[in-house]
């Protein structure tokens, strides 16, 4: 009974091995606060996006998913920079992604316009949720063995593509009854294509080779300022364009690799 209790405790408490003063290895329980705090904030943003979509505020939902994307990108970077990676953090991050970039985008696009095409609307929405869950499960399987490329479209990019599209349409007053049947069907097809790209073995650059600790030219800061200025012109359109460009990069890389072979 005592052994079972210890095993159950290990499921909830992350731990690391440290060497004590007498040279013995001991396990120190607990979790790293900062990266998991960022993951929690990302999870809250995804939950807030769902609530906003239910209330018909798709612009706020888009902004919330944008915040979730930023926080999701930060938690892993912070964990690596502070040497606070852990198995608990990796699993928690994936569970958070299922909500913020799996369930939330599916609900947002369904309530925005896919509900107008009946049963097909929720079928495509569920297809996206299932694909995102499968994509994250496969990512966890290969955790620690990835190279410079992801296998399949990352779920955060797939999610933001859908949400930013809805955000852009809503910003121009196209939502609810304004969504025609043709646009709804096109949105369902887009959702299906994005879902398919998450589960196929098309390579996508992971940007993991970028070393945040190295010095960079001063011009790099000017480029960052330019990017922020560009986004501020029309956030949903610019962000959706960036996501769409990244989505196209996968098939292009795949074709180039095939030609080289």
Secondary structure as UniProt FT lines:
FT   HELIX           2..12
FT   STRAND          15..19
FT   TURN            21..22
FT   STRAND          25..29
FT   HELIX           33..54
FT   TURN            55..56
FT   HELIX           58..81
FT   TURN            82..83
FT   HELIX           87..98
FT   HELIX           99..103
FT   HELIX           104..112
FT   HELIX           114..117
FT   HELIX           119..141
FT   TURN            142..144
FT   STRAND          149..151
FT   HELIX           155..171
FT   TURN            172..173
FT   HELIX           176..178
FT   HELIX           181..199
FT   STRAND          203..205
FT   TURN            208..209
FT   TURN            212..213
FT   HELIX           219..233
FT   HELIX           235..260
//
